[in-house]
Amino acid sequence: MRNHFEKAVLEFTEMMELLLESGLTIRDALETFTIIDSNDLGRKLLGYIHKGASFAQAVELMDDCFPPIYRGMIRVGNAVGSVERIFPRLSKYLRDKKKLRDKISGALIYPALVLIVAFLLTLGLVLFVMPKMELIFAGFGGNAGTGIRRNVQALELGLLIPASMLILIFGVLGFIRKMENRYPVLNRLIDRLLLRLPPAGGFITSWETFNFAFAMEVLTGGGIAVEDAIKEAAGLVSNKLYRQSLFRVRERVLNGGSLARSFLEDAIFPPCLGHWVACGERAGKTESVFAQIRSYFQDDVERRSSKFILLIEPAMIAVIGIVILCLVTGILLPLFSAYGTIL
């Protein structure tokens, strides 16, 4: 369902970009879109506009369809007085995001399927096959059935129980993230842990910096003051710890502090961000550096994702190998051993 919405939003954005480039207004473009495309987004947005809402307000009301970054960028376009200029940037952003997600999912899908099959196979052997084998060998006398029972229990403790607990933990974390408004303290704790987690922390920091710089580029380019732009751009950042740090930066700037020093004083931001802004301040072109920062961190996200893809397949293969090894040592070898005791 989520992928369906993402695809629909991308198609809507690309079509609106083309229609607006031809000189149509937002309203005319939406009416044209509803005629040439069966996508429901256009009709819903047009319905809100007919009721008196602006395009930005209509997008905000459809928070179940448009992601926060999308709604935030439309607000940014509305703040600078030109929503039309946002669509080319949004189209590129969504295409890049889809490309990145497809690369990662493409690398994960085969190892993940094999791992799931191996887990289900192990579960079936432990729950259904091995108990029957235990009864069969127990009927021959001796301690063969007891030995099989011990190995099954060891396999449950060493493989199935940890795997089930891991699935449960991820399920609970997903539920907490979904119910963000009900568990704000837990979500802040998760955001803090994610930023400190070595593999994920660097990627998340680069991703959030890219989003922030993207919004600052548009806002400052539209004539919005830096301190006001930071407040608006912070709304596009999903990590709450990163967002709070941006508000602290804004507070220091409002109190007369240097923007570059404010970034450098907070350890959550990459050091190059503060140094880059310092160069802009010395040249008197603070606004123009955000385009360079956005470009740099966009490339950095690409580099990190490529490294992740290179590492994930060997890691998943290693996990699958461990599962197979556990199956052999925990099930097949004990069966042969029990058969030997009967003979």
N, C-alpha and C positions, 0 to 999 in steps of 0.2 A: 504493500500500500504506500509506504514511504517513497519507494522508487518511482511509483506511478505519479505521485504528486511532484517529485523533483523533475521528472521528464516533462510533465505538463507545464510546470513553471518555466523550464528552459525553452520549450517550444513557444510559449506565450511571449517571453521576453525577446526572443529572436524575431518573432513576427512583428511585435510592437516596434522594435528597432527599425525594421525595414519600412514600416508604415510611417513612422515619425520622420524618417529621413526623406520621405517623399513630400513632406511639407504639411501633413495632416496635424490637426490638434490632437490632444490626448483623447478627447471625447469622440472625435471622428474616427480616430484610429481604433478605438474600442468597438465602435459600431461596425466598422469594416471587418474587424477581427471576428466578431460574432457571426458575420455572414459567411466568411470564407473558411472558418475553422469550427469544429464541433466541441472544442475545449470549453468547459463550463466556467472557467475563470473569468473570461471576458464578460459573459452574461451576468455573473454575480457582481462584478465590479461596476458594470454599467447600471445595474439595479440600484446600488448604493448611490451612485452619482445622480441618478434620476430623482432620488429622495433628498438631494441637496448636499451630499458629502463631496469633499474634494477627492481627487485621485489618491493622495497620500492617506487621507482618512479611510477611504474604502479599502486600501491595502492593509491598513492597520486593523480594520475590523475582521479581515480574513486571516487571522493569525493561525488558523488550523491548516491553511494552504501555503502561505508564504513564510519562509524561515525568518528568524530574527534579523540576520544580516541583510536580507532582502528588504524587509520593512524599514530597517535602519537607513539603508542607502536611499530609499525613496524619501525618507524624512530629510536626509542630507540634501537631496535634489530640491525638495520643497523649500528648505531653508535658504538655499542660494538662489531660489527663484527660477529654476530651470530643471524640472523633472525630466524633460526630454533628453538632456545631456547625460543622464545617468544610465539610460538603457544600453548604449554601447559598452559601457564599463561593466554593467551587470551581466550582459551576455558573455563577455570575455571571462568574468569571474566565475560564472556558472559552468561555462565550458571547461575551464581549467580545473574546477572542482570535480566535475564529472570524469574528466580524463584521469585525475589523480586517484579517485575512488575506483575507477575501472582497472587501473594498473594494480592497485593493492588487492582488490577482490579477485582479479585474474590470477595473481600469484598465490592467493590463499585457497582458492576453491578446491583444487585437486587434493592437496595435502589434507585439508579440512575434511573432505568427504571420506578419504581413506581412514583418517583418524576416527571419525564418527562410526564408520562401518566396523572398525576394529573394536571400538568400545561396545557397540551393540552386540557384536559377536561374543566378546568376553562376558558380557552380561547374560546372554542366552546360555552360554556354557555353564556359568556359575549357578544360575538360578534353575535351569531345567535339565541340562545334560548330566552334570556332575552328581546331583542327588540320585538320579536313576543309576548311574554307574556305581555309586556308593552302595546302593541296595543290592546290586548284582554281585559286587565283590564281597559284600558282607555275607551273602548266602553261601559262599565257598568256605567260610570260616577264616580263622586267623585275624590278623590285625590290618588286612588290606583296606577294608572299608574305613577304619579309623584313620589310617594314613591319608586317604583321599580327603576325608573331612577336614583334617588339619591343613592340608594344602589349599583347600577351597577357602577356609577361613583366613589363611595367610594372604591369599590373593585378594580377598575382599578388603582386608585391612590395608594392604599395600597398594592397591590399584583402584578398585571400584569406589571405595569410600572417599579417598581423596579427590577422585575425579567428580564424584557426585557433589561433594562439598564445594569444589571449584565452580561447578555449574550453578549451584545454589547461590554462592557469593556474587557471581556475575549477574544473576537474575535479580537479587536484592538491590545491587548497585544500579542496575538499569531502572528498577522501579523507583528508587530514590531520585534518580536524575529526571525521571518522567514527572514525578510529583515535586517539582522544584519549589513551588510556593508553600507546600506543607512542611517541607524539611529544609529550610534555608541554612541552618547551622551545619547539618550533615553535608549539604552540597558545598558549602564553603570549605569544609574539611577535606572533601574529596578533591576539590580544585587545588587546594594547597599541596596535597599528596601527589597529584598528577604533575604539578610543576617541579616537584623535587625528585620525581622518579627519573633516573638517568636516561633511559632510552626515550621515554615519552616527553619528558620535561623540555628538552631542547626543541623538539618538533612543535610542541604546543606553543612555546614562547615565540618561535619564528612565525607560526601561523597567526597568532594574535597580533604580533607586531606588523605583519603584512596587512591584516584587516584594519588595524589602527592607522597605518600610514596611508592606506588606500582612501579611507574616509578623510583624513587630514589633507591629502592632496586635493580632493574635490572641494572640501570646505574652504580651505585657505585660498584656493584658486578662484573661488566665487566671492572673495572679499570678506569672509568671516574672520573676525579677530581670533588669534591663536587660542586664547584662554576659552573663548566660547566654542571654538572648534573642538578643543579637547573634551569638553563636556558632552558634545553631541557624538563625537567619535567613540567615546568610552561606552556608549550604548550599543555599539556594534561588536564589542568584545564579549565573548561568552564566558571566559574564565573570570570568576568573581574576584579572585585575589589580584589578577592583573588589572581588572577594572578599578578596584579600590586604589591601587597604586597610581593609576592615571588621575583619579580625583585628587590624590595627595600632590601630584605634580601641578595640577591646576591651582590648588590652594597656594602652593609656594609661589607660582607665577603671579597670582593676584596680590600676594603680599610683597611683590617687588623683586622676587628672586629670578635668577636666570633660568631659562627653559632647559638649556643644556645641563647645567649643574643639577637641576631638579631630577633629570633623568639619571644622571651619573650617581646621585646619592641613594637611589633605590636599586637594590641588588637584583630585583626581579627583571629589570630591563637589560637587554644585551648591551654591553659597554659601547659597542660601535654606534648604537642609536644616539647616545649622548654626545659622543665625539663628532658624529655627523652633523647633529643639530648645532654644535659649537662652531663648526666651520661655516654653517649658514648664518649664524649670528654675527660672526666676525665680518662676513661679506655683506651683511645687511640683507640677505635673501633667505630668511628662515623658511618662508613658505615654499620656495622652489626645491628645497632639499627633500621634501616628503615624497616627491615623485621618484627620486633616486633611492630613497629608503625602501619604498614600496617595491621597486624593481629588484633590489638586492635581496630582500627577504622572500620575494616570490621565487627567485632562483634558489634560495637556500632551502625553501620548503621542497622544491623539486629534487634537490640534491639529497636531502634527508630521506625523502620517500623512496628514491632510487636505491639508497643504501639499505633501507628496510626491506625492500623487495628482494635484494640480493641475499640478505641474511635469513629471511623468513622461510624459504623453501628448505635449505639445509637443516634449519632448526626443527621444522615440522617433520622432516624425514627422520631426524634423530629421535624425536618423540615417538614416531611410529615404530622405529626399531626397538625402542625400550618396551613398548606395549607388546610387540611380537615376542621379545625375549621373555617377558613375564608370562606370556601365554605358554611358551614352550617349557620353561622351568616350573611353572606352577600347575600345569595341567597335563601336558603330554608326557613328561618324564615321570611324574608320579603314577600315571596310568601304566606305563611300561614296568615300573618298579613293582606295582601291585600285581601285575600279571606274572612277574618273575617269582613273587612269593607264593603264588598259587601253584606254579609248576614245581 
